[in-house]
Amino acid sequence: MTNHVNRFHAALTVLAGHGHIKQRLIRAYEDNLAAIEDDELPLTLQQPFADLRRHMQQVVPLNGEGATCASVRKMSLNEASECAASVVALFGEMVRMQDDSQASLPLIDTGDARVPPFLVKSV
């Protein structure tokens, strides 16, 4: 999952950059997210990611244009912003899930080291 977190982070970096929202959305998706398969993600993120993919590739391309470019071109600015917000939400959920999986690790050493019974000196 770490690789996917890195891909989403890279997509967020593009989305936060300069340029028109539609151009940034196309670059963020095509360069970082398009190669991710739904079933590679945790189960709770598969449907939201499939919904994002459907929005990003819903228009049939014309004149050598890709499906993502055609779809985003037909979007309103609000729809493009919603897709960008979906990328942010998916990234946030992935990071939360990653943090939860590490929550069981101790953060500090309590000093309560247990000595195995075979090392205890008998009297």
N, C-alpha and C positions, 0 to 999 in steps of 0.2 A: 504494500500500500504506500510505502514511502515514495516510490517512483511516481505514483499518481498524485501524491501531495505536492511533489516538486513540479509536476506538469501544471497543476492548478495554480500553484504559486507563480509560475512563469506566465500563465494566462492572465493572472491578476496584474502582474507587472505591465503587460501590454495594455490592458484595459485602463490602467491608471496613467498611461503615457499621454503624449500629445496627439492631436488629430481628431477627426470626426469620429463620433461614437460608433458609427457603422463600420468604418475602416478598421478601428481598433478591435471591434468585436469579430470581424472576419479574420484578422491576423491572429487574435488570441485563440480562436477556435481551431482554425486550420493548422496553425503551427504547433499547438500544444494539446488539444483535446480530441481532435477528430480520430486519432488512431486508438483511443481508448475504447475497448469493448465493454458493453454494459455489464456482462457477467464477470468482469475483472474487478468490479467495484463491490464494496460491501452490500449486502442485500437491501438495506434500507435506502441506499443511494441509487440503486439501479433504475427505479422508475423515474425519479426526478431527472436523472441524467438522460434517460431515454426520451423524456419530454423535451429536454433542451435540444437533443439531437434532432428530434422531429421538427421543432421550430426552426432550427438552423439549416435544415435540408428539405423543407416542404415544397419548394418551388422547382419545377423542371427547368434546368438551365437551357439557355439559348446561345447560339453563336460562340461556342467554345468556352462559355462562362461556366464556372463550377456551381454546384448546387448550393453551396454555402453563400457564395457571392450573390447568386440570383435571389435566394431567400431573404438575405439581409437587405438587399436593394429594395425589395418589395415591402419591407417592414416600415412601420411608422417609427418615429424617434422614441415614442413610449414603449413600443414593442422591443426595440433594440435595447433600451435601458432595462427592461424587464429580463431579457436574456442575460445581460451583463450581471444583473442582480442575482440571477440563478447561479451563475458561475461563482459569485462571491459566497452565496449560501452553501453551495456544495463544498467549496473549499473549507468554510468554517465547520461544517459538519464532519468532514474528513479529519480535520485537526482535532476536534473534540473526541472523535472516536479513537484517534491515535493516543491522545492524552489519557483517555479512560483505560486503555490497554496497559499503560505504564503506571497507573495509579496504585497498583498493588505492590510496586517496588518501594522499599523503605527510602525515605529521603534523607534521614540522618541515622547515624549509628548511636543506638541507645546505650551501648557499652554492656549490655546484658549478654555477653558471650557465654554460651553454655559449654561446659566441659563435658565431653563424652564420658560415660561411666567407666570405660576401660582405662581412662587416664587419671581417675580419681585414686589417690593413695589410700589404701585401706589401713586401718589401725590395728 
